[in-house]
Amino acid sequence: MVEWLKPGAFLGSIVFALIGVVIFWLCFIIIDKITPYNLWQEIVEKQNRALAMVVAAMCLGISLIVAAAIHG
């Protein structure tokens, strides 16, 4: 039988995925609060593409850290 089809493994994957998403959003909110401006407003309303690329890189970095922490 395939390992990931077992109910325990499947539910564990769902739980870890949800934990990862929650940690990611908490980190994003913290970084948004410590920056001197509102990231969402700068990116969406003012179309600041440079800031959007920096935030995208930050999101990838946080995601990699969370994934490594959960996996390892």
Secondary structure, DSSP 8 states (H G I E B T S, - for coil): --GGGSHHHHHHHHHHHHHHHHHHHHHHHHHHHHSSS-HHIIIIIS--HHHHHHHHHHHHHHHHHHHHHHH-
